[in-house]
Amino acid sequence: MRVATLGGDGIGPEVVREAVAVLERVASIYGLPLELHALPWGADHYLATGVTVPADGFAMLAREFDAVLTGALGDPRIPDNRHARDILLGMRAELDLYVNYRPIRLLDARLCPLRGRGPADVDFVVFRENTEGLYVNAGGRLRPGTEDEVAIQEEINTWKGVHRIVRHAFEFARARGRRRVVMSDKSNALTHGHALWQRVFREVAADYPDIEARHLYVDALAYFLVTDPAQFDVVVTNNLFGDIVTDVGAALQGGLGMAASGNLHPGRTSMFEPVHGSAPPLAGTNAANPIGAVLSAALLLESLGATEAAAAVERAVATVVAAGQVTRDIGGTLGTREAGAAIVDALSEL
């Protein structure tokens, strides 16, 4: 198992450091042949060299590594965040990481902002199409900086792109014993691209008669997420809507510091990252929550077939959350290093 690690910017290196420590410990416990290799890509590297990604960087990742673990990217010294776009969006596009995988799982009732809700009520997965939609940056600007400025942002949807993410959602549901898949769009307003989502969803759902297939407009989905999240098992949606609703989901599980993600192409090199930002003001303060990064590392292990090790990491995280051995953002008193060490200790005890 060869894994590349990118610390990223801001608090990224701090939380990735703790995730790496967890990976090293769980590899030792389970005898996993894990090799971790740090890459320097990030703001500091770009400012020093003018290079965001080496010319063969993405090909190298696909050729030499089984997975990538990265921290958040973004640095105020680079106002346009060119390096972040080149690295993250470039990785998604060049490695064709078409599945954005976001488990939304509440570990302790005290972390949920909804009154009376517990772990049984917040346990679902969102699959976001990761390579198309509005994020392909198709469009342009005319007469910028004038009163006649026109900005055009085009959404791209292809049958291949929609079909493979929808089918992945149904396959996941069947494999994990989840009984319901919701597809969310805005086809009542976006009548061209989202009509394609409607057609593909109906066609794919017909192949899975054992799974309940349901459609919700994205505004209705947002409403139900904060009123009755227990009704959801698997949600599949496009790039923009997935970006938004997964942040709502993160709030349900205790905040962005708890949220993990995978950017997948099943069977190929995939990338895993906590979903919070780089938070430059917190860098170096030992205040960042490492759990999102640690749970992203668990998803990485899961994707490489080390399911027992992945489950052990998740149990260790649940143990420290229940014990309150966590950072201040979720009610604890620990710093980043101490919270990471608590997870490593819990792994050893488990």
C-alpha positions in Angstrom: 0.0 0.0 0.0 1.8 3.1 -1.2 0.2 6.3 0.0 1.2 9.9 -1.0 0.6 12.5 1.7 0.2 16.3 1.0 0.1 18.4 4.1 -1.5 21.3 2.3 -1.8 24.8 3.8 -2.8 26.4 7.0 -3.9 23.8 9.5 -3.6 21.1 6.8 -0.1 19.9 7.8 -1.2 19.7 11.5 -4.2 17.5 10.9 -2.5 15.3 8.3 0.3 14.8 10.8 -2.2 13.2 13.2 -3.8 11.2 10.5 -0.4 9.8 9.5 0.3 8.9 13.1 -3.0 7.0 13.2 -2.2 5.2 9.9 1.2 4.2 11.1 -0.2 2.8 14.4 -3.0 0.9 12.8 -0.6 -0.5 10.1 1.6 -1.8 12.9 -1.3 -3.4 14.7 -2.7 -5.1 11.7 0.6 -5.8 9.9 -0.3 -3.7 6.9 2.4 -3.2 4.2 1.9 0.6 4.3 4.4 3.0 2.8 3.8 6.7 3.3 5.6 9.3 1.1 5.2 13.0 1.7 5.0 15.4 -1.3 5.7 19.1 -0.9 2.8 20.4 -3.1 1.2 23.4 -1.5 1.4 27.2 -1.1 5.0 27.2 0.3 6.2 25.1 -2.5 4.5 27.2 -5.1 5.8 30.5 -3.7 9.3 29.1 -3.6 9.4 27.4 -7.0 6.5 28.9 -9.1 5.3 25.3 -9.6 1.9 24.1 -8.4 2.1 20.5 -9.8 5.2 19.0 -11.5 4.7 18.3 -15.2 4.2 14.6 -14.7 2.7 14.9 -11.2 -0.7 13.4 -11.8 0.7 10.6 -14.0 3.2 9.9 -11.2 0.4 9.6 -8.6 -1.5 7.2 -10.8 1.7 5.2 -11.6 3.3 5.0 -8.2 0.7 5.3 -5.5 -2.5 3.5 -4.5 -4.0 6.5 -2.7 -3.4 10.1 -1.7 -4.2 11.7 1.6 -4.2 15.5 1.5 -4.9 18.4 3.9 -6.8 21.5 3.0 -5.4 24.0 0.5 -5.7 27.7 0.5 -3.4 30.5 1.5 -4.0 34.3 1.6 -0.5 34.9 0.1 -1.9 33.5 -3.1 -5.1 35.5 -3.6 -6.4 33.6 -6.6 -5.6 30.2 -4.9 -4.2 29.0 -8.2 -2.2 26.3 -6.5 -5.3 24.9 -4.8 -7.2 24.8 -8.0 -4.4 23.2 -9.9 -3.8 20.5 -7.2 -7.3 19.6 -6.1 -9.4 20.2 -9.2 -6.5 18.9 -11.3 -6.3 15.7 -9.3 -10.0 15.2 -9.6 -9.9 15.7 -13.4 -6.6 14.1 -14.3 -7.2 11.0 -12.1 -10.9 11.0 -13.1 -12.1 10.9 -9.5 -15.7 11.0 -10.4 -17.1 9.9 -7.0 -17.1 12.3 -4.1 -17.9 10.1 -1.2 -19.2 11.8 2.0 -20.4 9.7 4.9 -22.6 11.7 7.3 -22.5 9.9 10.6 -23.2 11.4 14.0 -21.0 9.8 16.7 -22.6 11.4 19.8 -26.0 13.1 20.3 -24.4 16.1 22.0 -22.8 17.1 18.7 -26.0 17.4 16.7 -27.6 20.8 16.5 -31.1 19.2 16.1 -32.9 18.7 19.4 -33.6 15.1 20.3 -31.6 13.5 17.5 -29.0 10.8 18.1 -26.6 8.6 16.0 -29.5 6.5 14.7 -31.0 9.6 13.1 -27.9 10.9 11.3 -26.3 8.0 9.4 -26.3 8.4 5.6 -24.0 8.9 2.7 -23.9 11.5 0.0 -22.4 10.8 -3.4 -21.6 13.9 -5.4 -20.6 13.8 -9.1 -17.1 15.2 -8.9 -15.9 15.9 -12.5 -18.7 17.7 -14.3 -21.4 20.3 -13.5 -20.6 23.9 -12.9 -17.2 23.2 -11.6 -15.6 22.5 -15.0 -15.2 26.2 -15.3 -16.9 26.4 -18.7 -17.9 29.9 -19.7 -16.3 33.3 -19.7 -16.6 37.0 -19.1 -17.2 39.9 -21.5 -16.3 43.5 -20.9 -15.0 42.8 -17.3 -14.9 45.8 -14.9 -17.5 47.8 -16.8 -21.2 48.3 -16.3 -21.8 46.1 -19.3 -19.9 43.1 -17.8 -21.4 39.7 -18.7 -20.4 36.6 -16.8 -21.3 33.1 -18.2 -20.9 30.0 -16.2 -22.1 26.8 -17.9 -23.1 23.5 -16.4 -21.8 20.4 -18.1 -23.7 17.1 -17.7 -22.9 14.0 -19.8 -24.7 10.7 -20.0 -21.5 8.9 -19.0 -20.9 11.2 -16.0 -24.4 11.0 -14.7 -24.8 7.3 -15.3 -21.7 6.2 -13.5 -22.3 8.2 -10.3 -25.9 7.2 -10.1 -25.0 3.5 -10.6 -22.3 3.8 -8.0 -24.8 5.1 -5.5 -27.1 2.1 -6.2 -24.3 -0.4 -6.1 -23.1 1.1 -2.8 -26.6 0.9 -1.3 -27.0 -2.8 -2.3 -23.5 -3.7 -1.0 -24.0 -2.0 2.3 -27.6 -3.1 2.9 -29.0 0.4 2.6 -32.6 0.4 1.3 -33.1 3.9 -0.1 -31.5 6.1 -2.7 -32.5 9.7 -3.2 -31.5 11.6 -6.3 -31.6 15.4 -6.0 -31.7 17.9 -8.8 -33.5 21.1 -9.8 -35.1 19.8 -13.0 -38.2 22.0 -12.5 -35.9 25.0 -13.3 -32.8 23.6 -15.0 -34.8 21.7 -17.7 -32.0 20.6 -20.0 -29.2 19.2 -18.0 -31.3 18.0 -15.1 -33.7 16.2 -17.4 -30.7 14.0 -18.2 -30.4 13.2 -14.5 -34.1 12.4 -14.3 -33.9 9.9 -17.3 -30.7 8.2 -16.1 -32.0 7.9 -12.6 -35.2 6.2 -13.7 -33.3 3.8 -16.0 -30.7 2.8 -13.5 -33.2 2.5 -10.6 -35.1 -0.1 -12.7 -32.1 -2.4 -12.3 -32.4 -2.3 -8.5 -36.0 -3.2 -7.7 -34.9 -4.1 -4.1 -34.0 -0.5 -3.4 -36.4 2.4 -3.0 -35.6 5.1 -5.5 -36.9 8.6 -4.8 -36.4 12.0 -6.3 -36.3 15.3 -4.4 -35.6 18.8 -5.6 -32.6 20.2 -3.9 -34.5 22.8 -1.9 -36.8 20.0 -0.5 -33.7 17.9 0.2 -32.2 20.8 2.3 -35.4 21.2 4.2 -35.7 17.5 5.0 -32.1 17.2 6.0 -32.7 19.6 8.9 -36.1 18.4 9.9 -35.9 14.6 9.4 -32.5 13.3 8.5 -33.3 9.8 9.6 -35.2 9.2 6.3 -32.0 9.1 4.3 -29.7 6.2 3.5 -27.9 7.3 0.2 -28.2 10.6 -1.6 -26.7 11.2 -5.1 -26.6 14.6 -6.7 -24.5 16.9 -8.9 -21.3 18.7 -8.2 -22.7 22.0 -6.9 -25.6 20.7 -5.0 -23.4 17.9 -3.4 -21.0 20.6 -2.3 -23.7 22.4 -0.5 -25.8 19.6 1.0 -22.7 17.8 2.4 -21.8 20.9 4.4 -25.4 20.8 5.8 -24.7 17.2 6.6 -21.4 18.1 8.3 -23.3 20.4 10.6 -25.5 17.5 11.6 -22.5 15.4 12.6 -20.8 18.1 14.7 -19.2 20.5 12.2 -16.7 20.5 9.4 -14.0 19.3 11.8 -15.7 15.9 11.9 -16.3 15.5 8.2 -14.3 13.1 6.0 -14.4 12.6 2.3 -13.0 10.4 -0.5 -12.6 11.4 -4.1 -12.7 8.0 -5.9 -12.3 6.2 -9.1 -13.0 2.7 -7.9 -10.1 0.4 -8.7 -7.7 3.3 -9.3 -5.6 5.8 -7.3 -8.0 7.8 -5.3 -7.7 10.9 -3.0 -8.9 11.4 0.5 -9.2 14.7 2.4 -11.0 16.3 5.4 -13.5 18.8 4.0 -12.8 21.8 6.2 -10.8 24.7 5.0 -7.2 25.6 5.6 -8.1 28.2 8.3 -4.9 30.2 8.2 -5.6 32.1 11.4 -5.6 28.8 13.3 -2.3 27.5 11.8 0.3 26.8 14.4 -2.1 27.3 17.3 -2.6 23.6 18.0 -6.4 24.2 17.9 -7.6 22.3 14.8 -9.8 19.2 15.1 -7.9 16.3 13.5 -10.9 13.9 13.4 -12.0 14.8 9.8 -8.5 13.9 8.6 -8.3 10.8 10.7 -11.7 9.6 9.4 -10.5 10.4 5.8 -7.6 8.1 6.5 -10.1 5.4 7.6 -11.9 5.8 4.2 -8.5 5.4 2.5 -7.9 2.1 4.3 -11.4 1.0 3.4 -10.8 1.7 -0.3 -7.6 -0.3 -0.2 -9.4 -3.3 1.2 -8.1 -3.0 4.8 -11.7 -3.0 6.2 -10.8 -4.3 9.7 -8.2 -1.6 10.1 -10.6 1.1 8.9 -13.3 -0.1 11.3 -10.7 0.0 14.1 -9.9 3.6 13.4 -13.6 4.5 13.3 -14.1 2.8 16.7 -11.1 4.6 18.2 -12.5 8.0 17.0 -15.9 7.1 18.5 -14.2 6.1 21.8 -12.4 9.5 22.2 -15.6 11.4 21.2 -17.6 9.5 23.8 -14.9 10.2 26.4 -14.7 13.9 25.6 -11.0 13.6 24.6 -11.4 16.0 21.8 -10.7 19.6 20.7 -12.6 22.7 21.8 -14.8 23.0 18.8 -16.7 19.9 19.9 -16.7 20.5 23.6 -13.3 19.2 24.7 -10.1 20.8 26.0 -7.4 19.1 24.0 -5.2 20.5 21.3 -4.6 19.0 17.9 -1.6 16.9 19.0 -3.2 15.7 22.2 -6.5 14.8 20.4 -4.5 12.9 17.8 -2.5 11.1 20.5 -5.8 10.1 22.2 -7.0 8.4 19.1 -3.6 6.5 18.8 -3.9 5.5 22.4 -7.5 4.3 21.9 -6.4 2.2 18.9 -3.8 0.5 21.0 -6.3 -0.2 23.8 -8.9 -1.5 21.3 
